[in-house]
């Protein structure tokens, strides 16, 4: 598999960046994951970090060969993340579990598997235009489906930022799994938080991501979205991947069998992002290890 990939994140007008993102790849599969910690809940950044770390850590263990059921794998892992957030609530005596959205994708054998909860999106571009994007679990999207709202009213609606489905909530999240999608060389995938897609149209995204290599296009998209959203903007994050021969090309064929490469966006390791977080990185890692051990034991 040959591809080029780039990820980045911007804080925007917010005091802290609660987005977390990462990608990992083996000889046979690529994982991309983006989580947007919910600012209306305590420790949104902790929830997002736990989501990304839990999924990438397990992928490193399980993707040494072909994943037998990538879609099922994503569903199971996202449910584990939800359980881990509630485990964290109990072990740290929180009033409520930390909450986050998530969008995660696996590419394997030129097929794309996507699972998401909330309003972080994945876009699939081909031949210069968007041919698919995930559907938000938001109040305005629900109203649109019910015929209560026109599409052009959604971006201005006062409840446009409200979602009804997330990880860590008191009820079991509805994890939406997209049917597998066939990929072609030249296809471009974009995972992004609402801070990006709320500031750019699909046409603007397609234009930028086709005019430039992904390492230039992603920063340009984030900067433009931040300018467009102004003081009402949010954290903005994105991962862009172009399949096939391209600039910054990576080739998984060159990797040793069983090798896994994981790249966390630098924001996940930035000490300046955690000033208001009571939990240390060690406590988060311990909570992740405990829930993974419990799940492994139950599987055995």
C-alpha positions as CSV (number, residue, x, y, z in Angstrom):
1,X,0.0,0.0,0.0
2,X,1.4,3.4,-1.0
3,X,0.0,6.6,0.5
4,X,0.9,10.1,1.8
5,X,-0.6,11.3,5.1
6,X,-0.5,14.3,7.3
7,X,-2.3,15.5,10.5
8,X,-2.5,18.8,12.4
9,X,-4.6,20.6,14.9
10,X,-5.3,24.3,15.9
11,X,-6.7,25.6,19.1
12,X,-8.6,28.4,17.5
13,X,-10.3,30.9,19.8
14,X,-10.7,28.4,22.6
15,X,-8.6,28.4,25.8
16,X,-7.5,24.8,25.3
17,X,-7.4,22.2,22.6
18,X,-9.6,19.2,23.4
19,X,-9.1,17.5,20.0
20,X,-6.8,14.4,19.8
21,X,-5.8,12.5,16.7
22,X,-3.4,9.9,15.5
23,X,-2.7,7.4,12.8
24,X,-0.9,4.0,12.7
25,X,0.0,1.6,10.0
26,X,1.3,-1.9,9.4
27,X,2.2,-3.8,6.2
28,X,-1.4,-4.6,5.6
29,X,-3.6,-1.9,7.3
30,X,-3.8,1.8,8.1
31,X,-5.7,3.2,11.1
32,X,-6.8,6.8,11.5
33,X,-8.6,8.2,14.5
34,X,-9.8,11.6,15.6
35,X,-11.7,12.5,18.8
36,X,-13.1,15.8,19.9
37,X,-13.5,16.1,23.7
38,X,-16.7,17.7,24.6
39,X,-16.2,21.1,26.2
40,X,-19.5,21.0,28.0
41,X,-18.3,18.1,30.1
42,X,-15.4,17.8,32.5
43,X,-12.1,16.6,31.2
44,X,-13.1,16.5,27.5
45,X,-9.4,16.5,26.6
46,X,-8.9,13.4,28.8
47,X,-11.8,11.6,27.1
48,X,-10.4,12.4,23.7
49,X,-6.8,11.3,24.6
50,X,-8.2,8.1,26.1
51,X,-10.1,7.3,22.9
52,X,-7.2,7.8,20.7
53,X,-4.7,6.0,22.9
54,X,-6.9,3.1,23.6
55,X,-7.5,2.4,19.9
56,X,-4.0,3.0,18.7
57,X,-2.5,0.8,21.5
58,X,-4.8,-2.1,20.7
59,X,-4.2,-1.7,16.9
60,X,-0.4,-2.1,17.6
61,X,-1.2,-5.5,19.2
62,X,-3.8,-6.8,16.8
63,X,-2.7,-5.5,13.3
64,X,0.5,-7.6,13.0
65,X,-1.4,-9.5,10.3
66,X,-4.7,-8.8,8.4
67,X,-7.5,-7.9,10.7
68,X,-10.2,-10.6,10.1
69,X,-13.2,-8.2,10.5
70,X,-12.1,-4.5,10.4
71,X,-15.6,-3.1,10.8
72,X,-16.4,-5.4,13.7
73,X,-13.0,-4.5,15.3
74,X,-13.8,-0.8,15.2
75,X,-17.2,-1.4,16.7
76,X,-15.8,-3.5,19.6
77,X,-12.9,-1.0,20.3
78,X,-15.2,2.0,20.4
79,X,-17.5,0.2,22.8
80,X,-14.4,-0.6,25.0
81,X,-13.5,3.1,25.0
82,X,-17.0,4.0,26.2
83,X,-16.5,1.4,29.0
84,X,-13.1,2.8,29.8
85,X,-14.4,6.3,30.3
86,X,-17.0,5.0,32.8
87,X,-14.2,3.0,34.5
88,X,-12.2,6.2,34.8
89,X,-15.2,8.0,36.3
90,X,-15.4,5.3,39.1
91,X,-11.7,5.0,39.8
92,X,-11.2,8.8,39.9
93,X,-14.5,9.5,41.7
94,X,-15.8,11.9,39.1
95,X,-19.3,13.2,39.1
96,X,-19.7,12.3,35.5
97,X,-17.7,10.4,32.9
98,X,-15.6,12.4,30.5
99,X,-17.2,12.6,27.0
100,X,-15.9,12.7,23.5
101,X,-16.9,12.2,19.8
102,X,-14.9,9.8,17.7
103,X,-14.4,9.0,14.0
104,X,-12.1,6.1,13.1
105,X,-11.2,4.4,9.9
106,X,-9.2,1.4,8.7
107,X,-7.9,0.8,5.2
108,X,-7.2,-2.8,4.4
109,X,-7.0,-4.5,1.0
110,X,-8.1,-1.3,-0.7
111,X,-11.3,-1.2,1.3
112,X,-12.3,1.5,3.8
113,X,-14.1,0.8,7.1
114,X,-15.5,3.7,9.1
115,X,-17.1,3.9,12.5
116,X,-18.2,7.1,14.2
117,X,-20.0,8.6,17.2
118,X,-21.0,12.3,17.3
119,X,-20.2,15.0,14.7
120,X,-16.5,14.4,13.9
121,X,-16.5,13.5,10.2
122,X,-14.8,11.5,7.5
123,X,-14.9,12.7,3.9
124,X,-14.1,10.6,0.9
125,X,-12.9,12.5,-2.2
126,X,-12.5,11.2,-5.7
127,X,-11.7,12.9,-9.0
128,X,-11.7,16.4,-7.4
129,X,-15.0,16.2,-5.5
130,X,-16.5,14.7,-2.3
131,X,-18.4,11.5,-3.0
132,X,-19.3,10.6,0.7
133,X,-19.1,11.9,4.2
134,X,-20.4,10.5,7.5
135,X,-23.6,11.8,8.9
136,X,-23.5,13.8,12.1
137,X,-25.3,12.6,15.3
138,X,-26.5,16.1,15.9
139,X,-29.8,17.8,16.7
140,X,-29.9,19.8,13.4
141,X,-29.1,16.7,11.3
142,X,-31.9,14.8,13.1
143,X,-34.3,17.8,12.4
144,X,-33.2,17.8,8.7
145,X,-33.9,14.0,8.4
146,X,-37.3,14.6,9.9
147,X,-38.1,17.3,7.4
148,X,-38.2,20.0,10.1
149,X,-35.2,22.0,8.8
150,X,-33.9,22.9,5.4
151,X,-30.3,22.2,4.6
152,X,-29.4,25.8,4.2
153,X,-30.8,26.5,7.7
154,X,-28.6,24.0,9.5
155,X,-25.4,26.1,9.6
156,X,-27.2,29.0,11.3
157,X,-29.5,27.1,13.7
158,X,-29.0,28.0,17.4
159,X,-28.6,24.3,18.3
160,X,-26.1,23.5,15.5
161,X,-23.4,22.5,17.9
162,X,-25.6,20.1,20.0
163,X,-25.1,16.4,19.6
164,X,-27.2,13.5,21.0
165,X,-24.7,10.7,20.7
166,X,-21.2,10.5,22.3
167,X,-18.8,8.3,24.2
168,X,-18.9,8.5,27.9
169,X,-22.5,9.6,28.1
170,X,-24.9,8.0,30.6
171,X,-26.6,5.9,27.9
172,X,-25.0,3.4,25.5
173,X,-23.8,5.2,22.4
174,X,-25.0,4.3,19.0
175,X,-21.9,3.4,17.0
176,X,-22.5,4.0,13.3
177,X,-20.6,1.7,11.0
178,X,-20.4,2.6,7.3
179,X,-20.6,-0.3,4.8
180,X,-17.1,-1.0,3.4
181,X,-16.1,1.3,0.6
182,X,-13.9,0.4,-2.3
183,X,-10.9,2.6,-2.7
184,X,-8.9,3.6,-5.8
185,X,-5.4,5.1,-6.2
186,X,-5.8,8.9,-6.1
187,X,-8.6,8.8,-3.6
188,X,-8.3,11.2,-0.7
189,X,-9.6,10.7,2.8
190,X,-10.1,13.5,5.4
191,X,-11.0,13.0,9.0
192,X,-11.9,16.3,10.8
193,X,-13.5,17.8,13.8
194,X,-16.4,20.3,13.6
195,X,-14.0,23.2,13.9
196,X,-12.9,22.5,10.4
197,X,-16.0,21.4,8.5
198,X,-18.1,24.2,10.0
199,X,-15.9,26.8,8.4
200,X,-15.4,25.2,4.9
201,X,-17.8,24.0,2.2
202,X,-17.1,20.6,0.6
203,X,-16.1,22.5,-2.6
204,X,-13.5,24.5,-0.7
205,X,-12.1,21.3,1.0
206,X,-11.9,19.6,-2.4
207,X,-10.2,22.5,-4.0
208,X,-7.6,22.9,-1.4
209,X,-6.8,19.2,-1.0
210,X,-6.4,18.7,-4.7
211,X,-4.4,21.8,-5.3
212,X,-1.6,20.9,-2.8
213,X,0.1,17.9,-1.2
214,X,-1.6,16.9,2.0
215,X,1.2,18.4,4.2
216,X,0.4,21.8,2.7
217,X,-3.4,21.4,2.2
218,X,-4.2,20.4,5.8
219,X,-2.6,23.5,7.4
220,X,-4.2,25.7,4.7
221,X,-7.7,24.2,5.4
222,X,-7.3,24.6,9.2
223,X,-6.1,28.2,8.8
224,X,-9.0,29.1,6.5
225,X,-11.6,27.5,8.7
226,X,-10.2,29.3,11.7
227,X,-10.5,32.6,9.8
228,X,-14.0,31.9,8.6
229,X,-15.3,30.9,12.0
230,X,-13.8,33.8,13.8
231,X,-14.6,34.2,17.5
232,X,-17.3,31.6,17.3
233,X,-14.9,28.9,16.2
234,X,-13.8,25.7,17.9
235,X,-10.6,23.6,18.0
236,X,-10.0,22.5,14.4
237,X,-8.1,19.2,13.6
238,X,-7.7,17.0,10.5
239,X,-5.9,14.0,9.1
240,X,-5.5,13.8,5.3
241,X,-4.5,10.7,3.4
242,X,-3.9,10.3,-0.3
243,X,-3.7,6.8,-1.8
244,X,-1.2,5.9,-4.4
245,X,1.9,7.6,-5.8
246,X,2.2,11.0,-4.3
247,X,4.4,13.5,-2.4
248,X,5.7,12.4,1.0
249,X,4.8,8.9,-0.1
250,X,4.9,6.0,2.4
251,X,5.0,2.4,1.4
252,X,3.9,-0.2,3.9
253,X,5.4,-2.9,1.6
254,X,8.9,-1.9,3.0
255,X,7.9,-2.7,6.6
256,X,8.9,-5.8,8.4
257,X,6.2,-8.3,9.2
258,X,4.6,-7.4,12.5
259,X,6.0,-3.9,12.6
260,X,3.6,-1.1,13.5
261,X,4.2,2.7,13.2
262,X,2.1,5.0,15.3
263,X,2.1,8.8,15.0
264,X,0.2,10.8,17.6
265,X,-0.4,14.5,16.7
266,X,2.0,16.6,18.9
267,X,-0.9,18.2,20.7
268,X,-1.4,15.0,22.5
269,X,2.0,15.3,24.1
270,X,1.9,19.1,24.8
271,X,2.3,19.9,28.4
272,X,0.6,23.3,27.8
273,X,-2.7,21.6,26.9
274,X,-3.3,20.0,30.3
275,X,-3.2,22.9,32.8
276,X,-6.8,22.3,34.0
277,X,-6.7,18.5,33.9
278,X,-6.5,16.9,37.3
279,X,-5.5,13.5,35.9
280,X,-1.9,12.8,35.1
281,X,-0.9,11.0,31.9
282,X,0.2,8.0,34.1
283,X,-3.4,7.8,35.6
284,X,-4.9,7.9,32.1
285,X,-2.5,5.1,30.9
286,X,-3.3,3.1,34.1
287,X,-7.0,3.3,33.5
288,X,-6.6,2.2,29.9
289,X,-4.4,-0.7,30.9
290,X,-6.9,-1.8,33.5
291,X,-9.9,-1.8,31.2
292,X,-7.9,-3.5,28.4
293,X,-6.8,-6.2,30.9
294,X,-10.4,-6.7,32.0
295,X,-11.6,-7.1,28.4
296,X,-8.8,-9.5,27.5
297,X,-9.7,-11.6,30.5
298,X,-13.4,-11.7,29.5
299,X,-12.4,-12.8,26.0
300,X,-10.3,-15.6,27.4
